[in-house]
Amino acid sequence: MKVLDLECGHRHVFEGWFASEDDYLSQRERGLIECPVCGNASIAKKLSAPRLNLVTVSSDLAPAPEMLSVAGAAPSLQAAWMTLARGILASTDDVGDRFAEEARRIHYGEAEERGIRGQASQAEAESLLEEGIAVIQLQLPEALKGRLQ
């Protein structure tokens, strides 16, 4: 098993597990690897040291000070974003490209009030805001929209 540090075109760093280097290259060429944070498929392998999991380390042991780094903040922010994204997906209805229409229906009392998500053009979003309908643009990871293994 080969564990690689990967980075998307938006500079999100994540880990990928592959059977071999050829497996990684094949999946990347076919566009099967995407960033779990933003869904970007422009993936590059970062320079990383090989990791061999030969010994089980007790969870009671504190990490050595030299293993701690300031860079640890980025993965925690990514994890927080993934938690938020999962919450948004779980608590909203996907109305697809009917977002602007459905947002208006809810705002004017023609449809049940609920959280919705979907796609709207920039012009549609601006029009909704001008009407006093609160909208926010978020890029939700495509990986979360399907079934996760």
DSSP file (Angstrom, degrees, kcal/mol; ACC not computed):
  #  RESIDUE AA STRUCTURE BP1 BP2  ACC     N-H-->O    O-->H-N    N-H-->O    O-->H-N    TCO  KAPPA ALPHA  PHI   PSI    X-CA   Y-CA   Z-CA
    1    1 A M              0   0    0      0, 0.0     2,-0.5     0, 0.0    18,-0.2   0.000 360.0 360.0 360.0 131.1    0.0    0.0    0.0
    2    2 A K  E     -A   18   0A   0     16,-3.7    16,-3.0    18,-0.1     2,-0.6  -0.932 360.0-160.4-110.3 123.2    1.4    3.4   -1.0
    3    3 A V  E     -A   17   0A   0     -2,-0.5     2,-0.4    48,-0.2    14,-0.2  -0.912  15.9-173.9-105.0 121.1    0.3    6.4    1.0
    4    4 A L  E     -A   16   0A   0     12,-3.1    12,-2.6    -2,-0.6     2,-0.6  -0.899  26.4-131.2-119.2 144.3    0.8    9.7   -0.8
    5    5 A D  E     -A   15   0A   0     41,-0.4    41,-3.1    -2,-0.4     2,-0.3  -0.839  36.6-171.5 -87.3 124.0    0.4   13.3    0.2
    6    6 A L  E     -AB  14  45A   0      8,-3.5     8,-2.4    -2,-0.6     2,-0.4  -0.802  14.2-160.7-118.8 158.2   -1.6   15.0   -2.5
    7    7 A E  E     -AB  13  44A   0     37,-2.4    37,-2.5    -2,-0.3     6,-0.2  -0.998  10.8-142.8-140.7 134.6   -2.5   18.6   -3.3
    8    8 A C  E >   - B   0  43A   0      4,-2.1     3,-2.1    -2,-0.4    35,-0.2  -0.350  38.4 -94.5 -88.4 174.7   -5.3   20.0   -5.4
    9    9 A G  T 3  S+     0   0    0     33,-0.8    34,-0.1     1,-0.3    -1,-0.1   0.660 126.7  56.3 -62.9 -16.8   -5.2   23.0   -7.7
   10   10 A H  T 3  S-     0   0    0     32,-0.2    -1,-0.3     2,-0.1    -2,-0.0   0.235 120.5-109.0 -99.5  12.1   -6.7   25.1   -4.8
   11   11 A R    <   +     0   0    0     -3,-2.1     2,-0.4     1,-0.3    -2,-0.1   0.681  66.3 149.8  71.0  22.7   -3.8   24.0   -2.5
   12   12 A H        -     0   0    0     66,-0.0    -4,-2.1    63,-0.0     2,-0.4  -0.742  36.4-145.7 -81.1 132.6   -5.8   21.7   -0.3
   13   13 A V  E     +A    7   0A   0     -2,-0.4     2,-0.3    -6,-0.2    -6,-0.2  -0.844  29.1 154.5-104.3 135.6   -3.6   19.0    1.0
   14   14 A F  E     -A    6   0A   0     -8,-2.4    -8,-3.5    -2,-0.4     2,-0.3  -0.944  38.2-105.0-151.6 170.3   -4.9   15.5    1.6
   15   15 A E  E     -A    5   0A   0     -2,-0.3     2,-0.4   -10,-0.2   -10,-0.2  -0.789  25.5-167.0-104.4 142.6   -3.8   11.8    1.8
   16   16 A G  E     -A    4   0A   0    -12,-2.6   -12,-3.1    -2,-0.3     2,-0.5  -0.992   8.6-151.2-128.8 140.2   -4.4    9.2   -0.9
   17   17 A W  E     +A    3   0A   0     -2,-0.4     2,-0.3   -14,-0.2   -14,-0.2  -0.939  22.7 172.4-112.4 127.4   -3.9    5.4   -0.5
   18   18 A F  E     -A    2   0A   0    -16,-3.0   -16,-3.7    -2,-0.5     3,-0.1  -0.938  42.3-126.4-135.6 153.6   -3.0    3.4   -3.6
   19   19 A A  S    S-     0   0    0     -2,-0.3     2,-0.3   -18,-0.2    -1,-0.1   0.834  91.2 -20.5 -66.8 -32.0   -2.0   -0.1   -4.4
   20   20 A S  S  > S-     0   0    0    -18,-0.1     4,-2.0     1,-0.1    -1,-0.2  -0.958  70.7 -91.7-162.9 173.5    1.1    1.2   -6.3
   21   21 A E  H  > S+     0   0    0     -2,-0.3     4,-2.6     1,-0.2     5,-0.2   0.893 126.0  53.5 -62.6 -40.3    2.6    4.2   -8.0
   22   22 A D  H  > S+     0   0    0      1,-0.2     4,-2.7     2,-0.2    -1,-0.2   0.881 105.9  53.1 -62.5 -38.2    1.1    2.9  -11.3
   23   23 A D  H  > S+     0   0    0      2,-0.2     4,-2.5     1,-0.2    -1,-0.2   0.929 109.9  47.9 -62.3 -45.7   -2.3    2.7   -9.7
   24   24 A Y  H  X S+     0   0    0     -4,-2.0     4,-2.6     2,-0.2    -2,-0.2   0.950 113.7  46.7 -58.7 -50.5   -2.0    6.4   -8.5
   25   25 A L  H  X S+     0   0    0     -4,-2.6     4,-2.5     1,-0.2    -2,-0.2   0.898 112.8  49.9 -61.3 -41.7   -0.9    7.5  -12.0
   26   26 A S  H  X S+     0   0    0     -4,-2.7     4,-1.7     2,-0.2    -1,-0.2   0.934 112.6  46.1 -62.6 -47.2   -3.7    5.6  -13.7
   27   27 A Q  H  <>S+     0   0    0     -4,-2.5     5,-2.7     1,-0.2     6,-0.6   0.898 113.3  49.7 -64.2 -39.9   -6.4    7.0  -11.5
   28   28 A R  H ><5S+     0   0    0     -4,-2.6     3,-1.4    -5,-0.2    -2,-0.2   0.929 109.7  50.6 -65.0 -44.8   -5.0   10.5  -11.8
   29   29 A E  H 3<5S+     0   0    0     -4,-2.5    -1,-0.2     1,-0.3    -2,-0.2   0.836 110.8  49.4 -61.8 -33.4   -4.9   10.2  -15.7
   30   30 A R  T 3<5S-     0   0    0     -4,-1.7    -1,-0.3    -5,-0.2    -2,-0.2   0.424 115.0-116.6 -86.7   1.4   -8.5    9.0  -15.7
   31   31 A G  T < 5S+     0   0    0     -3,-1.4    -3,-0.2    -4,-0.3    -2,-0.1   0.769  75.5 130.9  72.2  25.8   -9.7   11.8  -13.5
   32   32 A L      < +     0   0    0     -5,-2.7     2,-0.5    -6,-0.2    -4,-0.2   0.590  51.7  76.4 -87.9 -10.7  -10.7    9.5  -10.7
   33   33 A I        +     0   0    0     -6,-0.6     2,-0.3     8,-0.2    10,-0.1  -0.878  58.6 164.9-103.8 128.9   -8.9   11.4   -7.9
   34   34 A E        -     0   0    0     -2,-0.5     7,-0.2     8,-0.1     6,-0.1  -0.974  44.1 -91.2-140.0 157.0  -10.5   14.6   -6.6
   35   35 A C     >  -     0   0    0      5,-2.5     4,-1.8    -2,-0.3   108,-0.3  -0.448  26.3-146.3 -65.9 129.4  -10.0   16.8   -3.6
   36   36 A P  T  4 S+     0   0    0      0, 0.0    -1,-0.2     0, 0.0   108,-0.1   0.652  96.7  50.1 -72.5 -12.5  -12.3   15.8   -0.8
   37   37 A V  T  4 S+     0   0    0      3,-0.1    -2,-0.0   103,-0.1    48,-0.0   0.900 132.8   3.4 -89.1 -47.8  -12.6   19.5    0.3
   38   38 A C  T  4 S-     0   0    0      2,-0.1   104,-0.1   103,-0.1   102,-0.0   0.512  89.6-118.2-121.5  -7.0  -13.5   21.2   -3.0
   39   39 A G     <  +     0   0    0     -4,-1.8     2,-0.1     1,-0.3   101,-0.0   0.520  55.4 157.3  82.9   3.7  -13.8   18.5   -5.6
   40   40 A N        -     0   0    0      1,-0.1    -5,-2.5    -6,-0.1    -1,-0.3  -0.428  30.2-161.3 -65.6 132.8  -11.0   19.8   -7.8
   41   41 A A        +     0   0    0     -7,-0.2     2,-1.3    -2,-0.1    -8,-0.2   0.370  62.3 104.3 -99.2   4.2   -9.5   17.1  -10.0
   42   42 A S        +     0   0    0    -11,-0.0   -33,-0.8     2,-0.0     2,-0.4  -0.726  56.9 174.8 -85.0  95.2   -6.3   18.9  -10.7
   43   43 A I  E     -B    8   0A   0     -2,-1.3     2,-0.4   -35,-0.2   -35,-0.2  -0.853  17.7-176.3-114.2 136.9   -4.1   16.8   -8.4
   44   44 A A  E     -B    7   0A   0    -37,-2.5   -37,-2.4    -2,-0.4     2,-0.4  -0.968  28.4-118.6-128.6 147.3   -0.4   16.8   -7.8
   45   45 A K  E     -B    6   0A   0     -2,-0.4   -39,-0.2   -39,-0.2     2,-0.2  -0.711  29.7-142.1 -83.6 130.5    1.7   14.6   -5.6
   46   46 A K        -     0   0    0    -41,-3.1   -41,-0.4    -2,-0.4     2,-0.4  -0.565  27.8 -94.9 -88.4 156.3    3.6   16.4   -2.9
   47   47 A L        +     0   0    0     -2,-0.2     2,-0.3   -43,-0.1    -1,-0.1  -0.563  60.5 160.1 -67.5 126.4    7.1   15.6   -1.8
   48   48 A S        -     0   0    0     -2,-0.4     3,-0.1    -3,-0.0    -3,-0.0  -0.994  41.6-109.7-150.6 154.3    6.8   13.3    1.2
   49   49 A A        -     0   0    0     -2,-0.3     2,-0.0     1,-0.1     0, 0.0  -0.565  46.5 -99.7 -79.9 146.5    8.8   10.8    3.1
   50   50 A P        -     0   0    0      0, 0.0     2,-0.5     0, 0.0    -1,-0.1  -0.369  35.2-148.2 -65.1 147.0    7.9    7.2    2.8
   51   51 A R        -     0   0    0    -48,-0.2     2,-0.5    -3,-0.1   -48,-0.2  -0.975  11.8-170.5-121.9 125.8    5.8    5.8    5.7
   52   52 A L        -     0   0    0     -2,-0.5     2,-1.3     3,-0.0     3,-0.3  -0.966  12.4-153.9-114.5 122.4    6.0    2.3    6.8
   53   53 A N        +     0   0    0     -2,-0.5     3,-0.1     1,-0.2    -2,-0.0  -0.696  45.7 134.2 -95.4  83.4    3.5    1.1    9.3
   54   54 A L        +     0   0    0     -2,-1.3     2,-0.4     1,-0.2    -1,-0.2   0.697  61.1  43.4-102.7 -24.7    5.4   -1.7   10.9
   55   55 A V  S    S-     0   0    0     -3,-0.3     2,-0.5     2,-0.0    -1,-0.2  -0.964  75.7-127.8-127.7 138.8    4.8   -1.1   14.6
   56   56 A T        -     0   0    0     -2,-0.4     2,-0.4    -3,-0.1    -3,-0.0  -0.756  26.7-149.0 -84.0 126.7    1.7   -0.2   16.5
   57   57 A V        -     0   0    0     -2,-0.5     2,-0.1     1,-0.0    -2,-0.0  -0.814  19.8-112.2 -99.2 135.2    2.3    2.9   18.7
   58   58 A S    >   -     0   0    0     -2,-0.4     3,-1.2     1,-0.1    -1,-0.0  -0.392  14.6-138.1 -64.0 137.4    0.3    3.3   21.9
   59   59 A S  T 3  S+     0   0    0      1,-0.2    -1,-0.1    -2,-0.1    -2,-0.0   0.618  99.6  71.4 -72.4 -10.7   -2.2    6.1   21.8
   60   60 A D  T 3  S+     0   0    0      2,-0.1     2,-0.3     0, 0.0    -1,-0.2   0.683  78.9  93.4 -76.5 -17.1   -1.0    7.0   25.3
   61   61 A L  S <  S-     0   0    0     -3,-1.2     3,-0.1     1,-0.0    -4,-0.0  -0.596  75.7-132.6 -80.7 134.4    2.3    8.3   24.0
   62   62 A A        -     0   0    0     -2,-0.3    -2,-0.1     1,-0.1    -1,-0.0  -0.576  32.5-100.2 -79.2 147.2    2.5   12.0   23.2
   63   63 A P        -     0   0    0      0, 0.0    -1,-0.1     0, 0.0     5,-0.1  -0.368  43.7 -98.3 -66.3 148.0    4.1   12.9   19.9
   64   64 A A    >   -     0   0    0      1,-0.1     3,-2.3     2,-0.1     4,-0.5  -0.400  32.5-117.5 -63.5 142.9    7.7   14.0   20.0
   65   65 A P  G >  S+     0   0    0      0, 0.0     3,-1.4     0, 0.0    -1,-0.1   0.827 113.2  60.8 -53.8 -35.2    8.0   17.8   19.9
   66   66 A E  G 3  S+     0   0    0      1,-0.3    -2,-0.1     3,-0.0     0, 0.0   0.656  97.7  60.3 -69.6 -12.3    9.9   17.7   16.6
   67   67 A M  G <  S+     0   0    0     -3,-2.3     2,-0.3     2,-0.0    -1,-0.3   0.587  87.4  89.7 -88.5 -10.9    6.8   16.1   15.0
   68   68 A L    <   +     0   0    0     -3,-1.4     2,-0.3    -4,-0.5     3,-0.0  -0.631  55.8 169.9 -85.3 143.4    4.6   19.0   15.8
   69   69 A S    >   -     0   0    0     -2,-0.3     3,-1.2     1,-0.1     4,-0.1  -0.982  48.1-117.7-150.1 161.8    4.3   21.9   13.3
   70   70 A V  G >  S+     0   0    0     -2,-0.3     3,-1.9     1,-0.2     4,-0.3   0.780 107.5  74.5 -67.6 -27.5    2.3   25.0   12.5
   71   71 A A  G >  S+     0   0    0      1,-0.3     3,-1.0     2,-0.2    -1,-0.2   0.669  74.1  83.2 -62.2 -15.3    1.2   23.3    9.3
   72   72 A G  G <> S+     0   0    0     -3,-1.2     4,-1.2     1,-0.2    -1,-0.3   0.677  76.2  71.3 -62.2 -16.9   -1.1   21.2   11.4
   73   73 A A  H <> S+     0   0    0     -3,-1.9     4,-2.1     1,-0.2    -1,-0.2   0.887  89.1  59.6 -68.0 -38.3   -3.6   24.0   11.4
   74   74 A A  H <> S+     0   0    0     -3,-1.0     4,-2.4    -4,-0.3     5,-0.2   0.931 104.5  47.2 -60.5 -49.0   -4.5   23.5    7.7
   75   75 A P  H  > S+     0   0    0      0, 0.0     4,-2.6     0, 0.0    -1,-0.2   0.876 111.1  52.9 -61.5 -34.1   -5.7   19.9    8.1
   76   76 A S  H  X S+     0   0    0     -4,-1.2     4,-2.2     2,-0.2    -2,-0.2   0.888 109.8  48.0 -68.8 -35.8   -7.8   20.9   11.1
   77   77 A L  H  X S+     0   0    0     -4,-2.1     4,-2.4     2,-0.2    -1,-0.2   0.901 111.8  50.1 -67.6 -39.8   -9.5   23.6    9.1
   78   78 A Q  H  X S+     0   0    0     -4,-2.4     4,-2.4     2,-0.2    -2,-0.2   0.912 110.7  49.6 -63.5 -41.5  -10.1   21.2    6.2
   79   79 A A  H  X S+     0   0    0     -4,-2.6     4,-2.2     2,-0.2    -2,-0.2   0.899 110.3  50.6 -63.6 -40.2  -11.6   18.7    8.7
   80   80 A A  H  X S+     0   0    0     -4,-2.2     4,-2.4     2,-0.2    -2,-0.2   0.907 110.2  50.0 -63.7 -41.1  -13.8   21.5   10.1
   81   81 A W  H  X S+     0   0    0     -4,-2.4     4,-3.0     1,-0.2    -2,-0.2   0.911 109.6  50.7 -63.6 -42.4  -15.0   22.4    6.5
   82   82 A M  H  X S+     0   0    0     -4,-2.4     4,-2.5     2,-0.2    -1,-0.2   0.893 110.1  50.0 -63.4 -39.0  -15.8   18.8    5.8
   83   83 A T  H  X S+     0   0    0     -4,-2.2     4,-2.0     2,-0.2    -2,-0.2   0.929 113.0  46.5 -63.4 -45.0  -17.9   18.6    9.0
   84   84 A L  H  X S+     0   0    0     -4,-2.4     4,-2.4     2,-0.2    -2,-0.2   0.922 111.9  50.9 -62.4 -44.8  -19.7   21.7    8.0
   85   85 A A  H  X S+     0   0    0     -4,-3.0     4,-2.5     1,-0.2    -2,-0.2   0.911 109.2  50.5 -61.3 -43.2  -20.3   20.5    4.5
   86   86 A R  H  X S+     0   0    0     -4,-2.5     4,-2.2     1,-0.2    -1,-0.2   0.904 110.5  50.7 -61.0 -40.4  -21.7   17.2    5.7
   87   87 A G  H  X S+     0   0    0     -4,-2.0     4,-1.5     2,-0.2    -2,-0.2   0.900 109.7  49.6 -63.5 -41.6  -24.0   19.1    8.0
   88   88 A I  H  X S+     0   0    0     -4,-2.4     4,-0.6     1,-0.2     3,-0.3   0.935 112.3  47.6 -63.1 -46.2  -25.2   21.3    5.1
   89   89 A L  H >< S+     0   0    0     -4,-2.5     3,-0.5     1,-0.2    -1,-0.2   0.872 113.1  49.1 -63.3 -36.8  -25.9   18.3    2.9
   90   90 A A  H 3< S+     0   0    0     -4,-2.2    -1,-0.2     1,-0.2    -2,-0.2   0.773 116.3  41.0 -74.2 -25.6  -27.7   16.5    5.7
   91   91 A S  H 3< S+     0   0    0     -4,-1.5    24,-0.4    -3,-0.3     2,-0.3   0.290 106.6  66.4-110.8  11.0  -30.0   19.4    6.6
   92   92 A T  S << S-     0   0    0     -4,-0.6     2,-0.4    -3,-0.5    24,-0.3  -0.926  72.6-123.4-130.8 156.6  -30.9   20.9    3.2
   93   93 A D  E     -c  116   0B   0     22,-2.3    24,-2.5    -2,-0.3     2,-0.7  -0.831  25.1-129.7 -96.0 134.8  -32.9   19.7    0.1
   94   94 A D  E     +c  117   0B   0     -2,-0.4    24,-0.2    22,-0.2    22,-0.0  -0.762  30.7 171.4 -85.3 113.6  -31.1   19.7   -3.2
   95   95 A V  E >   -     0   0B   0     22,-3.1     3,-1.8    -2,-0.7    23,-0.2   0.319  26.6-156.7-104.2   5.3  -33.3   21.6   -5.7
   96   96 A G  E >   -c  118   0B   0     21,-0.5    23,-2.4     1,-0.3     3,-1.0  -0.237  66.1  -8.4  60.4-136.6  -30.7   21.6   -8.4
   97   97 A D  T 3  S+     0   0    0      1,-0.3     3,-0.3    21,-0.2    -1,-0.3   0.428 124.0  75.6 -79.1   3.4  -31.0   24.3  -11.1
   98   98 A R  T <>  +     0   0    0     -3,-1.8     4,-2.9     1,-0.2     5,-0.3   0.176  62.0 115.6 -92.2  16.8  -34.4   25.3   -9.7
   99   99 A F  H <> S+     0   0    0     -3,-1.0     4,-2.9    20,-0.7     5,-0.2   0.918  73.8  44.6 -55.9 -52.3  -32.6   27.1   -6.8
  100  100 A A  H  > S+     0   0    0     19,-0.4     4,-2.1    -3,-0.3    -1,-0.2   0.923 115.8  47.7 -61.1 -44.8  -33.7   30.7   -7.6
  101  101 A E  H  > S+     0   0    0     -4,-0.2     4,-2.1     1,-0.2    -1,-0.2   0.928 115.3  44.6 -61.1 -46.6  -37.3   29.7   -8.4
  102  102 A E  H  X S+     0   0    0     -4,-2.9     4,-2.4     2,-0.2    -2,-0.2   0.875 109.9  55.1 -69.6 -37.2  -37.6   27.6   -5.2
  103  103 A A  H  X S+     0   0    0     -4,-2.9     4,-2.5    -5,-0.3    -1,-0.2   0.909 110.2  47.0 -61.3 -41.7  -35.9   30.3   -3.0
  104  104 A R  H  X S+     0   0    0     -4,-2.1     4,-2.6    -5,-0.2     6,-0.3   0.925 109.8  52.8 -65.1 -44.2  -38.5   32.8   -4.2
  105  105 A R  H  <>S+     0   0    0     -4,-2.1     5,-2.6     1,-0.2     6,-1.2   0.909 113.1  44.2 -58.7 -42.5  -41.4   30.4   -3.6
  106  106 A I  H ><5S+     0   0    0     -4,-2.4     3,-1.5     4,-0.2    -1,-0.2   0.935 112.9  51.5 -66.7 -46.1  -40.2   29.9    0.0
  107  107 A H  H 3<5S+     0   0    0     -4,-2.5    -2,-0.2     1,-0.3    -1,-0.2   0.872 113.0  44.6 -60.0 -39.6  -39.6   33.6    0.5
  108  108 A Y  T 3<5S-     0   0    0     -4,-2.6    -1,-0.3    -5,-0.1    -2,-0.2   0.281 117.5-109.5 -92.7  11.4  -43.0   34.5   -0.7
  109  109 A G  T < 5S+     0   0    0     -3,-1.5    -3,-0.2     2,-0.2    -2,-0.1   0.640  86.4 118.7  76.4  15.1  -44.8   31.8    1.3
  110  110 A E  S   <S+     0   0    0     -5,-2.6     2,-0.3    -6,-0.3    -4,-0.2   0.589  76.4  34.1 -88.3 -11.2  -45.7   29.7   -1.7
  111  111 A A  S    S-     0   0    0     -6,-1.2    -2,-0.2    -7,-0.1     3,-0.1  -0.953 101.2 -79.1-139.9 158.6  -43.7   26.7   -0.5
  112  112 A E        -     0   0    0     -2,-0.3     2,-0.4     1,-0.1    -2,-0.1  -0.285  51.3-111.0 -57.0 135.5  -42.8   25.1    2.8
  113  113 A E        +     0   0    0     -7,-0.1     2,-0.3    -4,-0.1    -1,-0.1  -0.582  62.5 129.9 -73.0 125.4  -40.0   27.0    4.6
  114  114 A R        -     0   0    0     -2,-0.4     2,-0.4    -3,-0.1   -22,-0.1  -0.973  61.9 -82.8-164.9 164.9  -36.8   24.8    4.7
  115  115 A G        -     0   0    0    -24,-0.4   -22,-2.3    -2,-0.3     2,-0.3  -0.642  49.9-178.1 -78.5 133.7  -33.2   24.9    3.9
  116  116 A I  E     -c   93   0B   0     -2,-0.4     2,-0.3   -24,-0.3   -22,-0.2  -0.901  13.9-168.8-130.0 160.4  -32.4   24.3    0.2
  117  117 A R  E     +c   94   0B   0    -24,-2.5   -22,-3.1    -2,-0.3   -21,-0.5  -0.970  27.8 114.0-141.9 156.9  -29.2   24.1   -1.9
  118  118 A G  E     -c   96   0B   0     -2,-0.3     2,-0.4   -24,-0.2   -21,-0.2  -0.970  58.8 -55.9 171.7-160.6  -28.7   24.0   -5.6
  119  119 A Q        +     0   0    0    -23,-2.4   -20,-0.7    -2,-0.3   -19,-0.4  -0.897  43.1 167.4-114.8 140.1  -27.2   26.0   -8.5
  120  120 A A        -     0   0    0     -2,-0.4   -22,-0.1   -21,-0.1    -2,-0.0  -0.989  34.3-113.7-144.1 148.2  -27.9   29.6   -9.6
  121  121 A S     >  -     0   0    0     -2,-0.3     4,-2.5     1,-0.1     5,-0.2  -0.302  35.6-106.3 -72.7 166.7  -26.1   31.9  -12.0
  122  122 A Q  H  > S+     0   0    0      1,-0.2     4,-2.4     2,-0.2     5,-0.2   0.903 123.2  51.5 -60.5 -40.9  -24.4   35.0  -10.6
  123  123 A A  H  > S+     0   0    0      2,-0.2     4,-2.2     1,-0.2    -1,-0.2   0.906 109.8  49.0 -63.4 -42.1  -27.2   37.1  -12.1
  124  124 A E  H  > S+     0   0    0      2,-0.2     4,-2.3     1,-0.2    -2,-0.2   0.915 111.2  49.8 -64.0 -42.4  -29.9   35.0  -10.4
  125  125 A A  H  X S+     0   0    0     -4,-2.5     4,-2.2     1,-0.2    -2,-0.2   0.916 111.6  48.2 -63.1 -42.8  -28.0   35.1   -7.0
  126  126 A E  H  X S+     0   0    0     -4,-2.4     4,-2.2     1,-0.2    -1,-0.2   0.892 110.5  51.9 -64.4 -39.3  -27.7   38.9   -7.3
  127  127 A S  H  X S+     0   0    0     -4,-2.2     4,-1.4     2,-0.2    -2,-0.2   0.902 108.7  50.5 -63.6 -41.7  -31.4   39.2   -8.2
  128  128 A L  H  <>S+     0   0    0     -4,-2.3     5,-2.6     1,-0.2     3,-0.3   0.924 110.3  49.8 -61.5 -44.4  -32.4   37.1   -5.1
  129  129 A L  H ><5S+     0   0    0     -4,-2.2     3,-1.5     1,-0.2    -2,-0.2   0.892 107.3  54.3 -61.9 -40.2  -30.2   39.4   -2.9
  130  130 A E  H 3<5S+     0   0    0     -4,-2.2    -1,-0.2     1,-0.3    -2,-0.2   0.815 106.1  53.4 -63.4 -30.1  -31.9   42.5   -4.3
  131  131 A E  T 3<5S-     0   0    0     -4,-1.4    -1,-0.3    -3,-0.3    -2,-0.2   0.466 124.3-105.5 -82.7  -1.4  -35.3   41.0   -3.4
  132  132 A G  T < 5S+     0   0    0     -3,-1.5     2,-0.7     1,-0.3    -3,-0.2   0.673  74.7 140.8  86.2  17.5  -34.1   40.5    0.2
  133  133 A I      < -     0   0    0     -5,-2.6     2,-0.3    -6,-0.2    -1,-0.3  -0.854  50.6-131.6 -97.1 115.9  -33.7   36.8   -0.1
  134  134 A A        +     0   0    0     -2,-0.7     2,-0.3    -3,-0.1    -5,-0.0  -0.510  36.6 163.9 -72.6 124.7  -30.5   35.7    1.8
  135  135 A V        -     0   0    0     -2,-0.3     2,-0.4   -10,-0.1    -2,-0.0  -0.962  18.8-163.7-135.3 154.3  -28.3   33.4   -0.3
  136  136 A I        -     0   0    0     -2,-0.3     2,-0.6     2,-0.0    -2,-0.0  -0.999  18.2-131.7-139.3 138.7  -24.7   32.3    0.2
  137  137 A Q        +     0   0    0     -2,-0.4     2,-0.4     2,-0.0    -2,-0.0  -0.805  32.5 169.3 -93.9 123.1  -22.4   30.7   -2.4
  138  138 A L        -     0   0    0     -2,-0.6     2,-0.9     2,-0.0    -2,-0.0  -0.988  32.6-137.4-131.6 141.1  -20.6   27.6   -1.2
  139  139 A Q        -     0   0    0     -2,-0.4   -54,-0.1  -102,-0.0    -2,-0.0  -0.859  26.8-162.8 -96.4 103.0  -18.5   25.0   -3.1
  140  140 A L        -     0   0    0     -2,-0.9     2,-0.1     1,-0.1  -102,-0.1  -0.697  28.6-102.1 -88.3 137.7  -19.6   21.7   -1.6
  141  141 A P    >>  -     0   0    0      0, 0.0     3,-1.2     0, 0.0     4,-0.5  -0.359  19.9-144.2 -61.3 128.1  -17.3   18.7   -2.3
  142  142 A E  H >> S+     0   0    0      1,-0.3     3,-1.3  -107,-0.2     4,-0.7   0.842  97.2  67.8 -58.6 -34.2  -18.7   16.5   -5.0
  143  143 A A  H 34 S+     0   0    0   -108,-0.3     3,-0.4     1,-0.3    -1,-0.3   0.805  97.7  52.1 -59.3 -29.3  -17.3   13.5   -3.1
  144  144 A L  H <4 S+     0   0    0     -3,-1.2    -1,-0.3     1,-0.2    -2,-0.2   0.672  96.6  67.6 -81.3 -16.4  -19.8   14.1   -0.3
  145  145 A K  H << S+     0   0    0     -3,-1.3    -1,-0.2    -4,-0.5    -2,-0.2   0.721 102.0  48.9 -78.3 -19.6  -22.8   14.1   -2.6
  146  146 A G  S  < S-     0   0    0     -4,-0.7     2,-0.3    -3,-0.4     0, 0.0  -0.331 108.6 -64.1-103.7-169.5  -22.4   10.5   -3.5
  147  147 A R        -     0   0    0     -2,-0.1     2,-0.4     2,-0.0    -1,-0.1  -0.616  48.5-145.6 -79.3 133.8  -22.0    7.4   -1.3
  148  148 A L              0   0    0     -2,-0.3    -4,-0.0    -4,-0.1    -1,-0.0  -0.808 360.0 360.0 -99.0 141.3  -18.8    7.2    0.6
  149  149 A Q              0   0    0     -2,-0.4    -1,-0.1     0, 0.0    -2,-0.0   0.406 360.0 360.0 -93.4 360.0  -17.0    3.9    1.3
